[in-house]
Amino acid sequence: MEILLGLVSLVLVMIPLWRIMQRTGRDPWLSVLFISPPIGTFAFFVILAFGRWPAAASHLPSDTSAA
């Protein structure tokens, strides 16, 4: 019963994280880092906070300044 509860809670956490990674332009498989709670969670947030966001780079305005 405890294993089933753990798997259900893992899936309930992984689905939103998968979507977050897709929307930021990263590989959604990085959400698998949450399987190892202390280190994986820390690594996930470090990658998300300090890494480049590929999806944001595609929305930047082009540099068309007249000099």
C-alpha positions as CSV (number, residue, x, y, z in Angstrom):
1,M,0.0,0.0,0.0
2,E,2.8,2.4,0.8
3,I,4.6,1.7,-2.5
4,L,1.3,2.5,-4.4
5,L,0.9,5.7,-2.5
6,G,4.5,6.7,-3.2
7,L,4.1,6.0,-7.0
8,V,0.8,7.9,-7.1
9,S,2.4,10.9,-5.4
10,L,5.4,10.7,-7.7
11,V,3.2,10.8,-10.8
12,L,1.2,13.7,-9.4
13,V,4.5,15.7,-9.0
14,M,6.1,14.6,-12.2
15,I,3.3,15.6,-14.6
16,P,3.4,19.3,-13.8
17,L,7.2,19.3,-13.7
18,W,7.2,17.7,-17.2
19,R,5.0,20.5,-18.5
20,I,7.1,23.1,-16.9
21,M,10.2,21.7,-18.6
22,Q,8.5,21.6,-21.9
23,R,7.3,25.2,-21.7
24,T,10.8,26.4,-20.8
25,G,12.3,24.6,-23.8
26,R,14.2,22.1,-21.8
27,D,14.3,18.3,-22.0
28,P,11.2,17.1,-20.1
29,W,13.2,14.1,-18.9
30,L,14.9,16.4,-16.4
31,S,11.8,16.1,-14.3
32,V,12.9,12.5,-13.5
33,L,15.5,14.1,-11.2
34,F,12.7,14.4,-8.6
35,I,12.9,10.7,-8.0
36,S,15.9,11.2,-5.7
37,P,14.4,13.8,-3.4
38,P,17.2,15.9,-1.8
39,I,19.8,15.9,-4.5
40,G,17.5,15.6,-7.5
41,T,15.2,18.4,-6.3
42,F,18.2,20.7,-5.7
43,A,19.7,19.9,-9.1
44,F,16.3,20.5,-10.8
45,F,15.9,23.9,-9.3
46,V,19.5,24.9,-9.9
47,I,19.1,24.0,-13.6
48,L,15.8,25.8,-13.8
49,A,17.0,28.9,-12.0
50,F,20.5,29.5,-13.4
51,G,20.4,27.8,-16.8
52,R,19.6,29.4,-20.1
53,W,15.9,29.2,-21.1
54,P,15.8,28.1,-24.8
55,A,12.1,29.0,-25.1
56,A,12.7,32.6,-23.8
57,A,15.5,33.2,-26.3
58,S,13.1,32.5,-29.2
59,H,10.8,35.3,-28.0
60,L,13.5,38.0,-27.6
61,P,13.1,41.0,-30.0
62,S,15.8,41.2,-32.7
63,D,18.4,43.8,-32.3
64,T,17.4,46.4,-34.9
65,S,18.8,49.5,-33.3
66,A,19.9,52.3,-35.7
67,A,23.3,53.6,-34.9
